Amino acid sequence: MELYFDRAMYQALPQDVKNDIKSNCLFSNSKKAWISRAKLDNLWRLERVLEKLQLEDGGTVGDKLSFAEQVEREQERAADRQETSEERAAKAEKESQQRYNHAHELGSIIPMGQPILVGHHSENGHRNLLKKIDNNMRKSCEADDKAAYYNNKASNAEKTATGAKFNDAGYLVNRIKECKKNIRTLERRLQGKFYHYDQPKEITETEKQHWDGRMAEETDKLNFFTAKLKELAVIKTVWDKETLAGKTEVLISGRWRGLVRANPTTVSVENSTFPTEELRRKYPLKYNYGEVQDAR
């Protein structure tokens, strides 16, 4: 959902309404609009704000975005956050430097080692000058902390905007595993089963439509993550049962471990807590393939 205001209209809004909009939306510099943070199923908070404003709906309800389109939208928003955060960081850095320089200029007025001359006509001026120096140094430190905060925020937004997580095989493998697990659960729901050992029962048409919609979403996600993993496999080795064939050791968490066997979804490695090789291989540890960093 996107909200469009001209500047005068937005400035005229009550402060509590502005706060509601900011808590539910992010401002897009590219679109010059407030874009809802939440997805379709969780727009009720924003809809209550719109009821207060009595805004006119300027568009129509479109088709639901595919997961790939949702990711693209997320990256666009992250790029906007990165730009905004970088601007705020630069502003805070400038303020920090200005405050620091001003404090030093004020400090240069007082001769080195000059104590406060109690009772002298300069006493009040000296004390006030020290307070100004302290205030500017404190403000400089606060602005420096703010700059660090926004630089960190910009860095995180950049990772999202560039899709860095899709270059991580571990992340993709875990997402694929989650999708498959969710699909198995949804298959049970469509059979009217809550647990896998329950007896199937008839479900209503409304329930069927709901679970069918969820199934389509999870399948869309699964296809997306699977495609990304295939793209990644073209440019780097993605470890699985096939690519580990003939290997005897794997690198996990920066440590080489003896390979016991490659399973369909996990890899078993020697358990170093046992004293002998026989026991280390008899009671192995299991890791997802996504955690394998290298093999030899």
N, C-alpha and C positions, 0 to 999 in steps of 0.2 A: 504494500500500500504506500502511495506517495502523496505527500501534502505540499501544495504549492501556495505560498503567500507572497504578496509584494511586501517590501520592507516596512511601509507605513502600517499596513494591516497587522503585521507580526508585532511591531513595537507597541501597538495599541492593545494587545492582548493582556489580560490580567497576569500577574507573575505566577500564580499557581497553575494556570493553564500552560504557560511557557514551560514550567517545570515538568508538567505531565508530558508535554510533547518531547522534551529533551530526554526524559526517562524511557520513552517508548520508541524514539526514532533517532536516527543518525542523519546529520546534514550532509548532503552530497554536493560538493563544489561543482562537479561536472554537470549535474542536472539542476542545481540551484533549487533543491527540494529536500524536504524532510522525508526519509525513507524508513518505514517501520523496521524495527529490529526483529520482531517476531514473524513467524511464518503464518500461513493461513489459519491453522487450527488454534493459534494463540493470539488472535488479534482483538479479543474482547476488551482488553484494557484500553487500547487505542480507540476502539469503536465508541466507548463511553465518553472519551474526550471529544470525539467528533459530534456526538449528540449534544454536548454542551455548546459547541461552536455553531451547530446547525449549518455545517458546510454542505455545499452542493457537490454531488458526485459527478465529476467531469469525465468519467470514462465508463467502460463496461467491464464486467468480470471476464477475464480471459481464461485460456486453458492453463492447467496446472503446469508449472515448469518442470522439465525433466531434471534429474539429479545433476547432469552435466551443466545445465543452464543455471541451476542453483549454485553450483560451485563457481561458475563464471561470475554470477552476481555477487557472491561472497568476496571474490577476489577484487571486484570493482570497488566494493565498499572498503575493503582493506587498503586499497590504493588511496582512497580518499582519506582514511584515517592516518595513513602514513604521511601524506602531504600536510594535513592539519597538525599532526604531532611534531613534524620537523619545523614547521613555522613557529609553533609555540616554544619548542626547544631553543631555536635561534633567538627568539625574543627574550627568553629567560637568561640565556648566556650573555646577551648584550647587557641586560639589566645588572647581572652579577658583576660583570667587569666594570660597569659604570660606578656601581656602589663601592667596589673595591678601590677604584682609582680615587673616588671622592674622599673615602676614609683616609687614604694616604696623603691626600692634599691637605686635609684638616690636621693630620698628625704632624705635617711638616711645619705648622705654625708654632708648635710647642718646641722649645729647645730640648735637645736630647738630655734626658735625666732630670728635667725641670720638675720639682715637686709642686704640689698645690700650696700656695702661700696663704695659710689660714690667717684671716683678718686683713689681708691685703685687698686693695680694690680689684685685683685681678682674680680673686678666688672664685666668684660666681661664673665669670666668663670661662675660666679654666675648667670648672666642673661641667658646664654646659657643652663645652667643646669635646670633652671626653665622652659625654653621653651621645653626642652626634656621631663621633667616631665609632663607638660601640654599636649604635643603631645601624649605621651603614654597613659595618662588617657583618652584623647579624643578618641584615637583609640580603647581603651578597651571598652568604652561605645558603640562605633559604632559596634564593633564585637559582643557585648552582644545583641544589637538590631537585628543584623543579625541572631544570634542564635535563638532569640525568634521568628523571622519571619519563619525560616525554621522548628522550632519545631511545630509551628502552622500549617504550610503547611503539615508536616508529619502527624499530628493528623487528619487533614481533609482527607488526602489520605488514612489513615488507615480506616476511617469510610466507604469510598467508597470501599476499597479493601475487607472489611469484610461484605459488604452488610447490614450495620446497618439500612439504610432507609427501607429495606424490613421487618424490625421488628416493624415498625411504622404503625399501622392500619390506622391512619389518612392519611398518605402518600399514602398508597395503595388504600384507598377508593377514594381519589381525583384523582388518576391516572385512576382508573376504570371509574369514572365519565367523565373524559376528553376523554377517548377512545370511550365511548358510544356517546358522543356529536360529535366527529369527524366522527364516523361511520354514524350517521344520516346525517351529511353534505355530506359525500361521496355518500350516497344513492341518495341524491338530484342531485349531479353532474352526476351520471350515468343515471339519468332520463332527463338530459339536463336542470335542474333547478338550478338557482343561489339562489333564495329565495324560501321558502317553499310554497308561494302562486303563484309562477310562473307556467305557463303552460308547461308541458313536451315537449321537442323537441328532434329531432334526433341528436346524437353526432357522430363524426368520429370514425373510428376504432382505430386511434392513441390515441384519447382522452379516449376511452373506455379502452384501454390497460393501459394507465396511471392511471386512477381512479381505475381500478381493482387491479393494483399493490399497490396503496395506501391503498385500502380496505384490502388487504391481510396483509399488514404491521400492520394496526390498529387492525385487528382481532387477529393477533399474539400477539401484546402487551396486548390486553384485556385478552386473555387466560393466558398469563404469570402472570399478576397482580392478576387475579382471583385465580389462583393456589397458588400464594404466600399468598393471604389472607386466603385461606382455610388451608394452612400449619400453619399459625399463629394462627388460631382459635383453633388448636389442643392443643397448649401450653399456650394460654391466652385467656381471654374473648374478643371477638370482638363484640362491641355493634352495634345492629341493631334493627329493629322493633320486632323481635322475642325475643332476649335476654333482651330487656327492658320491656317485659311483666311483670306486677305486680310491677314495680318500680315506685316510686313517686318523686324521686330527682335524678339529674345527676350532676356530677362534670365536669365543663367546665372552662378552664383557672384558675384552682385552687380554684374555687368558686362553692359551692353547689347551685343549682337552682331548683325550683319546676318544675316537668315535667307536661306539658300540654297534649301533645300527641306525639306519635311516627308516623312519616310519612314514606312513602316508601324510600326516600333518605335523609330526614332531620329529626331533632328532634326539637319540639317546646317547649320552656321553658318560665317561667314567666318573664315578662318585669319589672324589678325592678324600672324603672323610674316613674311608676305610683303609686299613694299613696294607693290604695285599692287592695285587692286580686282579686276582680271581674275584675277590669280594667287590672291588670297584666296578667290575664289569657285570657282576651278578645283580647288583642293586644300583643301576644307573640313574642319572638325573635326566629329565626330559625338558627340552626347550622348543619353542616354536621356531620354524625355519627362518622367520624374520629376524631372529636374534643372532643368527650365524653371520659373522662379519667376514670370515675368510675360511679357507680349507686347504689342506695339503696332504 
